[in-house]
Amino acid sequence: MRVTLYGKPGCHLCDDARAIVEQVCGELGVGWTEIDITQDPALFEQYGEQIPVTFVDGRQHDFWRVDPLRLRKALTTQ
């Protein structure tokens, strides 16, 4: 999976981010996964105030909002 989305249930920004990640990754044929930070105390401590947080290829890409153009560029630029 090239994209990881960290979020939690009931987070409207996470819902918005999920829709963008799903759309962009779907169009590009790129795998992605979502991790619920409420299931891991260390992740909740680390990202609780920044969610949603997206990672591309293991590096933090965005937090709070996902810009679809920026995500697309990160996934198509080598």
RAQUIWO-V727614 format. One record per helix or strand of 2 or more residues. SS is the DSSP state (H for helix, E for strand). FROM is the first residue (numbers start at 0). TO is the last residue. Records with the same first field share a line. If there is no record, write none. Layout:
BEGIN
SS = FROM-TO  FROM-TO
END
This chain:
BEGIN
E = 2-6  31-35  52-55  58-62
H = 11-27  36-38  40-46  67-75
END
